[in-house]
């Protein structure tokens, strides 16, 4: 196997490993006394995909109505523009 081919395989493996870890931490957050709060995220800080992007962290505008983040339960209703949502998060990739 060439050096370039090895580097490509290493890069792909790293990306897959990191995305699996990110999904696991997002899925586990819901069980720790948190709720999903939409409408308050900063650009690039959302926790899951929306209808306009396929991955967490890809929202391009602040306050996107679809984008959500985990916050401690009871907090979202106190934040201007925040609304509690219940969106099923896919299970972690194994």
Biopython code that builds the backbone (N, CA, C, O; Angstrom):
import numpy as np
from Bio.PDB.StructureBuilder import StructureBuilder

atoms = [
    (1, "UNK", "N", (0.852, -1.162, 0.000)),
    (1, "UNK", "CA", (0.000, 0.000, 0.000)),
    (1, "UNK", "C", (0.906, 1.237, 0.000)),
    (1, "UNK", "O", (1.876, 1.302, 0.756)),
    (2, "UNK", "N", (0.588, 2.199, -0.841)),
    (2, "UNK", "CA", (1.412, 3.402, -0.949)),
    (2, "UNK", "C", (1.202, 4.313, 0.263)),
    (2, "UNK", "O", (0.222, 4.185, 0.996)),
    (3, "UNK", "N", (2.142, 5.225, 0.451)),
    (3, "UNK", "CA", (2.058, 6.161, 1.573)),
    (3, "UNK", "C", (0.820, 7.047, 1.451)),
    (3, "UNK", "O", (0.155, 7.328, 2.448)),
    (4, "UNK", "N", (0.511, 7.488, 0.228)),
    (4, "UNK", "CA", (-0.661, 8.340, 0.015)),
    (4, "UNK", "C", (-1.945, 7.575, 0.327)),
    (4, "UNK", "O", (-2.857, 8.114, 0.953)),
    (5, "UNK", "N", (-2.011, 6.330, -0.106)),
    (5, "UNK", "CA", (-3.186, 5.502, 0.153)),
    (5, "UNK", "C", (-3.368, 5.280, 1.658)),
    (5, "UNK", "O", (-4.489, 5.310, 2.166)),
    (6, "UNK", "N", (-2.263, 5.060, 2.357)),
    (6, "UNK", "CA", (-2.329, 4.871, 3.810)),
    (6, "UNK", "C", (-2.861, 6.118, 4.501)),
    (6, "UNK", "O", (-3.658, 6.024, 5.435)),
    (7, "UNK", "N", (-2.422, 7.280, 4.045)),
    (7, "UNK", "CA", (-2.878, 8.538, 4.640)),
    (7, "UNK", "C", (-4.376, 8.747, 4.405)),
    (7, "UNK", "O", (-5.088, 9.218, 5.292)),
    (8, "UNK", "N", (-4.847, 8.396, 3.212)),
    (8, "UNK", "CA", (-6.270, 8.529, 2.903)),
    (8, "UNK", "C", (-7.085, 7.614, 3.814)),
    (8, "UNK", "O", (-8.099, 8.035, 4.369)),
    (9, "UNK", "N", (-6.647, 6.369, 3.969)),
    (9, "UNK", "CA", (-7.353, 5.434, 4.845)),
    (9, "UNK", "C", (-7.355, 5.925, 6.291)),
    (9, "UNK", "O", (-8.365, 5.813, 6.986)),
    (10, "UNK", "N", (-6.238, 6.464, 6.736)),
    (10, "UNK", "CA", (-6.153, 6.988, 8.094)),
    (10, "UNK", "C", (-7.111, 8.165, 8.285)),
    (10, "UNK", "O", (-7.787, 8.256, 9.310)),
    (11, "UNK", "N", (-7.170, 9.052, 7.312)),
    (11, "UNK", "CA", (-8.059, 10.214, 7.401)),
    (11, "UNK", "C", (-9.519, 9.785, 7.456)),
    (11, "UNK", "O", (-10.290, 10.301, 8.265)),
    (12, "UNK", "N", (-9.898, 8.851, 6.605)),
    (12, "UNK", "CA", (-11.282, 8.368, 6.582)),
    (12, "UNK", "C", (-11.629, 7.680, 7.900)),
    (12, "UNK", "O", (-12.710, 7.898, 8.449)),
    (13, "UNK", "N", (-10.728, 6.860, 8.403)),
    (13, "UNK", "CA", (-10.966, 6.174, 9.675)),
    (13, "UNK", "C", (-11.133, 7.166, 10.815)),
    (13, "UNK", "O", (-11.989, 6.988, 11.681)),
    (14, "UNK", "N", (-10.315, 8.206, 10.813)),
    (14, "UNK", "CA", (-10.400, 9.226, 11.863)),
    (14, "UNK", "C", (-11.738, 9.942, 11.833)),
    (14, "UNK", "O", (-12.353, 10.159, 12.876)),
    (15, "UNK", "N", (-12.191, 10.312, 10.642)),
    (15, "UNK", "CA", (-13.473, 11.005, 10.508)),
    (15, "UNK", "C", (-14.611, 10.117, 10.995)),
    (15, "UNK", "O", (-15.493, 10.579, 11.719)),
    (16, "UNK", "N", (-14.595, 8.857, 10.606)),
    (16, "UNK", "CA", (-15.655, 7.940, 11.036)),
    (16, "UNK", "C", (-15.642, 7.741, 12.547)),
    (16, "UNK", "O", (-16.700, 7.703, 13.175)),
    (17, "UNK", "N", (-14.475, 7.617, 13.126)),
    (17, "UNK", "CA", (-14.379, 7.428, 14.574)),
    (17, "UNK", "C", (-14.886, 8.656, 15.319)),
    (17, "UNK", "O", (-15.612, 8.531, 16.305)),
    (18, "UNK", "N", (-14.508, 9.832, 14.854)),
    (18, "UNK", "CA", (-14.947, 11.062, 15.519)),
    (18, "UNK", "C", (-16.444, 11.278, 15.382)),
    (18, "UNK", "O", (-17.082, 11.737, 16.329)),
    (19, "UNK", "N", (-17.032, 10.956, 14.217)),
    (19, "UNK", "CA", (-18.472, 11.145, 14.072)),
    (19, "UNK", "C", (-19.235, 10.173, 14.952)),
    (19, "UNK", "O", (-20.288, 10.528, 15.481)),
    (20, "UNK", "N", (-18.742, 8.974, 15.120)),
    (20, "UNK", "CA", (-19.389, 8.028, 16.022)),
    (20, "UNK", "C", (-19.356, 8.515, 17.460)),
    (20, "UNK", "O", (-20.338, 8.376, 18.190)),
    (21, "UNK", "N", (-18.233, 9.083, 17.866)),
    (21, "UNK", "CA", (-18.107, 9.622, 19.225)),
    (21, "UNK", "C", (-19.044, 10.805, 19.429)),
    (21, "UNK", "O", (-19.643, 10.943, 20.495)),
    (22, "UNK", "N", (-19.176, 11.650, 18.429)),
    (22, "UNK", "CA", (-20.064, 12.814, 18.539)),
    (22, "UNK", "C", (-21.513, 12.372, 18.663)),
    (22, "UNK", "O", (-22.260, 12.922, 19.473)),
    (23, "UNK", "N", (-21.919, 11.388, 17.874)),
    (23, "UNK", "CA", (-23.296, 10.899, 17.953)),
    (23, "UNK", "C", (-23.578, 10.269, 19.308)),
    (23, "UNK", "O", (-24.659, 10.447, 19.868)),
    (24, "UNK", "N", (-22.611, 9.536, 19.831)),
    (24, "UNK", "CA", (-22.797, 8.901, 21.126)),
    (24, "UNK", "C", (-23.000, 9.943, 22.212)),
    (24, "UNK", "O", (-23.900, 9.805, 23.040)),
    (25, "UNK", "N", (-22.174, 10.986, 22.222)),
    (25, "UNK", "CA", (-22.309, 11.997, 23.265)),
    (25, "UNK", "C", (-23.615, 12.757, 23.130)),
    (25, "UNK", "O", (-24.216, 13.118, 24.142)),
    (26, "UNK", "N", (-24.076, 13.011, 21.907)),
    (26, "UNK", "CA", (-25.345, 13.705, 21.701)),
    (26, "UNK", "C", (-26.505, 12.845, 22.182)),
    (26, "UNK", "O", (-27.413, 13.348, 22.843)),
    (27, "UNK", "N", (-26.489, 11.557, 21.860)),
    (27, "UNK", "CA", (-27.579, 10.673, 22.260)),
    (27, "UNK", "C", (-27.633, 10.512, 23.774)),
    (27, "UNK", "O", (-28.721, 10.437, 24.346)),
    (28, "UNK", "N", (-26.493, 10.457, 24.423)),
    (28, "UNK", "CA", (-26.467, 10.277, 25.864)),
    (28, "UNK", "C", (-26.881, 11.530, 26.617)),
    (28, "UNK", "O", (-27.341, 11.437, 27.755)),
    (29, "UNK", "N", (-26.731, 12.689, 26.013)),
    (29, "UNK", "CA", (-27.051, 13.945, 26.694)),
    (29, "UNK", "C", (-28.516, 14.018, 27.096)),
    (29, "UNK", "O", (-28.839, 14.621, 28.120)),
    (30, "UNK", "N", (-29.410, 13.420, 26.316)),
    (30, "UNK", "CA", (-30.840, 13.481, 26.606)),
    (30, "UNK", "C", (-31.182, 12.765, 27.909)),
    (30, "UNK", "O", (-32.177, 13.102, 28.550)),
    (31, "UNK", "N", (-30.385, 11.795, 28.307)),
    (31, "UNK", "CA", (-30.663, 11.035, 29.513)),
    (31, "UNK", "C", (-30.133, 11.701, 30.775)),
    (31, "UNK", "O", (-30.346, 11.186, 31.873)),
    (32, "UNK", "N", (-29.456, 12.818, 30.646)),
    (32, "UNK", "CA", (-28.813, 13.457, 31.786)),
    (32, "UNK", "C", (-29.565, 14.694, 32.273)),
    (32, "UNK", "O", (-28.930, 15.684, 32.637)),
    (33, "UNK", "N", (-30.886, 14.666, 32.290)),
    (33, "UNK", "CA", (-31.658, 15.797, 32.777)),
    (33, "UNK", "C", (-31.624, 16.997, 31.854)),
    (33, "UNK", "O", (-31.637, 18.140, 32.310)),
    (34, "UNK", "N", (-31.582, 16.743, 30.570)),
    (34, "UNK", "CA", (-31.530, 17.833, 29.593)),
    (34, "UNK", "C", (-32.732, 17.768, 28.665)),
    (34, "UNK", "O", (-33.398, 16.738, 28.560)),
    (35, "UNK", "N", (-33.001, 18.888, 27.988)),
    (35, "UNK", "CA", (-34.069, 18.948, 26.992)),
    (35, "UNK", "C", (-33.519, 19.591, 25.727)),
    (35, "UNK", "O", (-32.502, 20.283, 25.756)),
    (36, "UNK", "N", (-34.205, 19.352, 24.620)),
    (36, "UNK", "CA", (-33.807, 19.938, 23.342)),
    (36, "UNK", "C", (-34.466, 21.309, 23.221)),
    (36, "UNK", "O", (-35.684, 21.432, 23.347)),
    (37, "UNK", "N", (-33.657, 22.334, 22.978)),
    (37, "UNK", "CA", (-34.157, 23.705, 22.898)),
    (37, "UNK", "C", (-33.829, 24.274, 21.522)),
    (37, "UNK", "O", (-32.660, 24.397, 21.156)),
    (38, "UNK", "N", (-34.871, 24.621, 20.762)),
    (38, "UNK", "CA", (-34.686, 25.141, 19.402)),
    (38, "UNK", "C", (-34.802, 26.656, 19.392)),
    (38, "UNK", "O", (-35.439, 27.257, 20.256)),
    (39, "UNK", "N", (-34.169, 27.258, 18.389)),
    (39, "UNK", "CA", (-34.284, 28.692, 18.169)),
    (39, "UNK", "C", (-33.261, 29.550, 18.885)),
    (39, "UNK", "O", (-33.311, 30.776, 18.789)),
    (40, "UNK", "N", (-32.331, 28.933, 19.603)),
    (40, "UNK", "CA", (-31.371, 29.732, 20.378)),
    (40, "UNK", "C", (-29.918, 29.470, 20.004)),
    (40, "UNK", "O", (-29.016, 30.080, 20.578)),
    (41, "UNK", "N", (-29.680, 28.585, 19.065)),
    (41, "UNK", "CA", (-28.295, 28.213, 18.761)),
    (41, "UNK", "C", (-27.548, 29.310, 18.018)),
    (41, "UNK", "O", (-28.136, 30.104, 17.283)),
    (42, "UNK", "N", (-26.261, 29.332, 18.226)),
    (42, "UNK", "CA", (-25.367, 30.192, 17.454)),
    (42, "UNK", "C", (-24.958, 29.421, 16.205)),
    (42, "UNK", "O", (-24.989, 28.190, 16.192)),
    (43, "UNK", "N", (-24.580, 30.135, 15.168)),
    (43, "UNK", "CA", (-24.148, 29.499, 13.923)),
    (43, "UNK", "C", (-23.035, 28.494, 14.219)),
    (43, "UNK", "O", (-22.061, 28.805, 14.904)),
    (44, "UNK", "N", (-23.206, 27.280, 13.685)),
    (44, "UNK", "CA", (-22.197, 26.238, 13.840)),
    (44, "UNK", "C", (-22.213, 25.509, 15.166)),
    (44, "UNK", "O", (-21.321, 24.700, 15.421)),
    (45, "UNK", "N", (-23.188, 25.759, 16.017)),
    (45, "UNK", "CA", (-23.204, 25.155, 17.352)),
    (45, "UNK", "C", (-24.403, 24.251, 17.615)),
    (45, "UNK", "O", (-24.631, 23.861, 18.760)),
    (46, "UNK", "N", (-25.177, 23.908, 16.582)),
    (46, "UNK", "CA", (-26.345, 23.048, 16.793)),
    (46, "UNK", "C", (-25.921, 21.613, 17.103)),
    (46, "UNK", "O", (-24.841, 21.184, 16.698)),
    (47, "UNK", "N", (-26.776, 20.863, 17.828)),
    (47, "UNK", "CA", (-26.456, 19.504, 18.238)),
    (47, "UNK", "C", (-26.895, 18.425, 17.259)),
    (47, "UNK", "O", (-26.457, 17.282, 17.392)),
    (48, "UNK", "N", (-27.732, 18.733, 16.291)),
    (48, "UNK", "CA", (-28.168, 17.702, 15.353)),
    (48, "UNK", "C", (-28.569, 18.335, 14.026)),
    (48, "UNK", "O", (-28.653, 19.558, 13.915)),
    (49, "UNK", "N", (-28.814, 17.505, 13.030)),
    (49, "UNK", "CA", (-29.146, 17.968, 11.682)),
    (49, "UNK", "C", (-30.498, 18.681, 11.637)),
    (49, "UNK", "O", (-31.340, 18.497, 12.516)),
    (50, "UNK", "N", (-30.690, 19.501, 10.595)),
    (50, "UNK", "CA", (-31.970, 20.163, 10.333)),
    (50, "UNK", "C", (-32.382, 19.813, 8.908)),
    (50, "UNK", "O", (-31.714, 19.017, 8.248)),
    (51, "UNK", "N", (-33.469, 20.398, 8.430)),
    (51, "UNK", "CA", (-33.902, 20.112, 7.057)),
    (51, "UNK", "C", (-32.964, 20.730, 6.024)),
    (51, "UNK", "O", (-33.011, 20.357, 4.852)),
    (52, "UNK", "N", (-32.116, 21.666, 6.437)),
    (52, "UNK", "CA", (-31.218, 22.324, 5.481)),
    (52, "UNK", "C", (-29.771, 21.877, 5.592)),
    (52, "UNK", "O", (-28.929, 22.339, 4.821)),
    (53, "UNK", "N", (-29.456, 20.988, 6.533)),
    (53, "UNK", "CA", (-28.096, 20.455, 6.628)),
    (53, "UNK", "C", (-28.138, 19.049, 7.188)),
    (53, "UNK", "O", (-29.135, 18.630, 7.777)),
    (54, "UNK", "N", (-27.048, 18.326, 7.001)),
    (54, "UNK", "CA", (-27.048, 16.908, 7.331)),
    (54, "UNK", "C", (-26.259, 16.552, 8.587)),
    (54, "UNK", "O", (-26.106, 15.372, 8.904)),
    (55, "UNK", "N", (-25.761, 17.545, 9.297)),
    (55, "UNK", "CA", (-24.912, 17.191, 10.426)),
    (55, "UNK", "C", (-24.948, 18.263, 11.503)),
    (55, "UNK", "O", (-25.270, 19.421, 11.234)),
    (56, "UNK", "N", (-24.613, 17.863, 12.731)),
    (56, "UNK", "CA", (-24.539, 18.852, 13.809)),
    (56, "UNK", "C", (-23.407, 19.831, 13.522)),
    (56, "UNK", "O", (-22.398, 19.483, 12.908)),
    (57, "UNK", "N", (-23.599, 21.052, 13.976)),
    (57, "UNK", "CA", (-22.573, 22.065, 13.787)),
    (57, "UNK", "C", (-22.573, 22.746, 12.436)),
    (57, "UNK", "O", (-21.651, 23.506, 12.139)),
    (58, "UNK", "N", (-23.576, 22.501, 11.605)),
    (58, "UNK", "CA", (-23.579, 23.056, 10.255)),
    (58, "UNK", "C", (-24.582, 24.180, 10.026)),
    (58, "UNK", "O", (-24.723, 24.630, 8.889)),
    (59, "UNK", "N", (-25.276, 24.648, 11.040)),
    (59, "UNK", "CA", (-26.209, 25.761, 10.867)),
    (59, "UNK", "C", (-25.397, 27.025, 10.611)),
    (59, "UNK", "O", (-24.398, 27.275, 11.285)),
    (60, "UNK", "N", (-25.832, 27.822, 9.633)),
    (60, "UNK", "CA", (-25.047, 28.993, 9.230)),
    (60, "UNK", "C", (-25.548, 30.311, 9.813)),
    (60, "UNK", "O", (-24.893, 31.340, 9.647)),
    (61, "UNK", "N", (-26.696, 30.302, 10.494)),
    (61, "UNK", "CA", (-27.232, 31.540, 11.064)),
    (61, "UNK", "C", (-27.549, 31.365, 12.545)),
    (61, "UNK", "O", (-27.895, 30.269, 12.987)),
    (62, "UNK", "N", (-27.430, 32.426, 13.295)),
    (62, "UNK", "CA", (-27.819, 32.412, 14.704)),
    (62, "UNK", "C", (-29.345, 32.353, 14.808)),
    (62, "UNK", "O", (-30.046, 32.938, 13.983)),
    (63, "UNK", "N", (-29.857, 31.648, 15.818)),
    (63, "UNK", "CA", (-31.291, 31.623, 16.090)),
    (63, "UNK", "C", (-32.131, 30.858, 15.088)),
    (63, "UNK", "O", (-33.334, 31.102, 14.994)),
    (64, "UNK", "N", (-31.543, 29.945, 14.339)),
    (64, "UNK", "CA", (-32.281, 29.143, 13.367)),
    (64, "UNK", "C", (-33.422, 28.421, 14.086)),
    (64, "UNK", "O", (-33.196, 27.764, 15.103)),
    (65, "UNK", "N", (-34.642, 28.538, 13.565)),
    (65, "UNK", "CA", (-35.829, 27.977, 14.223)),
    (65, "UNK", "C", (-35.797, 26.457, 14.324)),
    (65, "UNK", "O", (-36.394, 25.899, 15.244)),
    (66, "UNK", "N", (-35.119, 25.771, 13.408)),
    (66, "UNK", "CA", (-35.051, 24.306, 13.426)),
    (66, "UNK", "C", (-33.894, 23.769, 14.250)),
    (66, "UNK", "O", (-33.971, 22.660, 14.779)),
    (67, "UNK", "N", (-32.842, 24.530, 14.363)),
    (67, "UNK", "CA", (-31.633, 24.055, 15.037)),
    (67, "UNK", "C", (-31.840, 24.040, 16.546)),
    (67, "UNK", "O", (-32.427, 24.962, 17.113)),
    (68, "UNK", "N", (-31.348, 22.978, 17.192)),
    (68, "UNK", "CA", (-31.523, 22.871, 18.635)),
    (68, "UNK", "C", (-30.223, 22.453, 19.301)),
    (68, "UNK", "O", (-29.308, 21.926, 18.668)),
    (69, "UNK", "N", (-30.178, 22.710, 20.603)),
    (69, "UNK", "CA", (-29.082, 22.253, 21.446)),
    (69, "UNK", "C", (-29.676, 21.702, 22.736)),
    (69, "UNK", "O", (-30.812, 22.017, 23.092)),
    (70, "UNK", "N", (-28.898, 20.874, 23.432)),
    (70, "UNK", "CA", (-29.331, 20.388, 24.737)),
    (70, "UNK", "C", (-29.062, 21.456, 25.791)),
    (70, "UNK", "O", (-27.987, 22.055, 25.823)),
    (71, "UNK", "N", (-30.043, 21.684, 26.644)),
    (71, "UNK", "CA", (-29.909, 22.593, 27.791)),
    (71, "UNK", "C", (-30.485, 21.875, 29.013)),
    (71, "UNK", "O", (-31.265, 20.936, 28.852)),
    (72, "UNK", "N", (-30.124, 22.289, 30.223)),
    (72, "UNK", "CA", (-30.714, 21.665, 31.411)),
    (72, "UNK", "C", (-32.242, 21.812, 31.395)),
    (72, "UNK", "O", (-32.769, 22.850, 30.996)),
    (73, "UNK", "N", (-32.943, 20.759, 31.834)),
    (73, "UNK", "CA", (-34.413, 20.794, 31.846)),
    (73, "UNK", "C", (-34.913, 22.006, 32.609)),
    (73, "UNK", "O", (-34.396, 22.349, 33.672)),
    (74, "UNK", "N", (-35.944, 22.658, 32.039)),
    (74, "UNK", "CA", (-36.539, 23.829, 32.650)),
    (74, "UNK", "C", (-35.892, 25.143, 32.238)),
    (74, "UNK", "O", (-36.382, 26.214, 32.599)),
    (75, "UNK", "N", (-34.804, 25.074, 31.490)),
    (75, "UNK", "CA", (-34.077, 26.282, 31.093)),
    (75, "UNK", "C", (-34.613, 26.889, 29.807)),
    (75, "UNK", "O", (-34.672, 28.113, 29.690)),
    (76, "UNK", "N", (-34.999, 26.082, 28.854)),
    (76, "UNK", "CA", (-35.367, 26.558, 27.517)),
    (76, "UNK", "C", (-36.501, 27.581, 27.553)),
    (76, "UNK", "O", (-36.444, 28.598, 26.862)),
    (77, "UNK", "N", (-37.521, 27.314, 28.350)),
    (77, "UNK", "CA", (-38.669, 28.232, 28.413)),
    (77, "UNK", "C", (-38.303, 29.606, 28.965)),
    (77, "UNK", "O", (-39.049, 30.566, 28.774)),
    (78, "UNK", "N", (-37.176, 29.709, 29.640)),
    (78, "UNK", "CA", (-36.738, 30.989, 30.210)),
    (78, "UNK", "C", (-35.884, 31.804, 29.240)),
    (78, "UNK", "O", (-35.572, 32.962, 29.518)),
    (79, "UNK", "N", (-35.507, 31.219, 28.115)),
    (79, "UNK", "CA", (-34.635, 31.890, 27.153)),
    (79, "UNK", "C", (-35.482, 32.522, 26.052)),
    (79, "UNK", "O", (-36.338, 31.860, 25.465)),
    (80, "UNK", "N", (-35.246, 33.793, 25.774)),
    (80, "UNK", "CA", (-35.985, 34.497, 24.723)),
    (80, "UNK", "C", (-35.748, 33.789, 23.392)),
    (80, "UNK", "O", (-34.604, 33.584, 22.986)),
    (81, "UNK", "N", (-36.836, 33.418, 22.714)),
    (81, "UNK", "CA", (-36.744, 32.737, 21.428)),
    (81, "UNK", "C", (-36.621, 31.231, 21.534)),
    (81, "UNK", "O", (-36.687, 30.536, 20.520)),
    (82, "UNK", "N", (-36.443, 30.711, 22.738)),
    (82, "UNK", "CA", (-36.281, 29.272, 22.927)),
    (82, "UNK", "C", (-37.611, 28.555, 22.993)),
    (82, "UNK", "O", (-38.583, 29.075, 23.542)),
    (83, "UNK", "N", (-37.653, 27.360, 22.433)),
    (83, "UNK", "CA", (-38.845, 26.517, 22.540)),
    (83, "UNK", "C", (-38.397, 25.068, 22.658)),
    (83, "UNK", "O", (-37.500, 24.619, 21.944)),
    (84, "UNK", "N", (-39.029, 24.354, 23.562)),
    (84, "UNK", "CA", (-38.689, 22.952, 23.787)),
    (84, "UNK", "C", (-39.216, 22.127, 22.625)),
    (84, "UNK", "O", (-40.375, 22.265, 22.236)),
    (85, "UNK", "N", (-38.373, 21.277, 22.073)),
    (85, "UNK", "CA", (-38.769, 20.377, 20.992)),
    (85, "UNK", "C", (-38.404, 18.955, 21.389)),
    (85, "UNK", "O", (-37.533, 18.738, 22.231)),
    (86, "UNK", "N", (-39.070, 18.000, 20.781)),
    (86, "UNK", "CA", (-38.744, 16.592, 20.992)),
    (86, "UNK", "C", (-38.452, 15.985, 19.633)),
    (86, "UNK", "O", (-39.369, 15.621, 18.898)),
    (87, "UNK", "N", (-37.195, 15.878, 19.306)),
    (87, "UNK", "CA", (-36.775, 15.333, 18.018)),
    (87, "UNK", "C", (-36.009, 14.056, 18.288)),
    (87, "UNK", "O", (-35.065, 14.046, 19.078)),
    (88, "UNK", "N", (-36.413, 12.975, 17.632)),
    (88, "UNK", "CA", (-35.719, 11.705, 17.808)),
    (88, "UNK", "C", (-34.321, 11.796, 17.222)),
    (88, "UNK", "O", (-34.136, 12.174, 16.065)),
    (89, "UNK", "N", (-33.345, 11.445, 18.039)),
    (89, "UNK", "CA", (-31.953, 11.426, 17.603)),
    (89, "UNK", "C", (-31.626, 9.996, 17.220)),
    (89, "UNK", "O", (-31.897, 9.078, 17.994)),
    (90, "UNK", "N", (-31.041, 9.779, 16.027)),
    (90, "UNK", "CA", (-30.714, 8.415, 15.632)),
    (90, "UNK", "C", (-29.710, 7.797, 16.599)),
    (90, "UNK", "O", (-28.884, 8.504, 17.177)),
    (91, "UNK", "N", (-29.779, 6.477, 16.775)),
    (91, "UNK", "CA", (-28.833, 5.823, 17.683)),
    (91, "UNK", "C", (-27.409, 5.939, 17.151)),
    (91, "UNK", "O", (-27.211, 6.123, 15.950)),
    (92, "UNK", "N", (-26.421, 5.835, 18.030)),
    (92, "UNK", "CA", (-25.034, 5.923, 17.596)),
    (92, "UNK", "C", (-24.680, 4.835, 16.591)),
    (92, "UNK", "O", (-25.200, 3.721, 16.658)),
    (93, "UNK", "N", (-23.803, 5.163, 15.675)),
    (93, "UNK", "CA", (-23.318, 4.203, 14.684)),
    (93, "UNK", "C", (-22.299, 3.304, 15.360)),
    (93, "UNK", "O", (-21.391, 3.786, 16.037)),
    (94, "UNK", "N", (-22.448, 1.992, 15.177)),
    (94, "UNK", "CA", (-21.503, 1.053, 15.808)),
    (94, "UNK", "C", (-20.583, 0.457, 14.789)),
    (94, "UNK", "O", (-19.723, -0.353, 15.133)),
]
sb = StructureBuilder()
sb.init_structure("model")
sb.init_model(0)
sb.init_chain("A")
sb.init_seg("    ")
for serial, (resi, resn, name, xyz) in enumerate(atoms, 1):
    if name == "N":
        sb.init_residue(resn, " ", resi, " ")
    sb.init_atom(name, np.array(xyz, "f"), 0.0, 1.0, " ", f" {name:<3s}", serial, name[0])
structure = sb.get_structure()
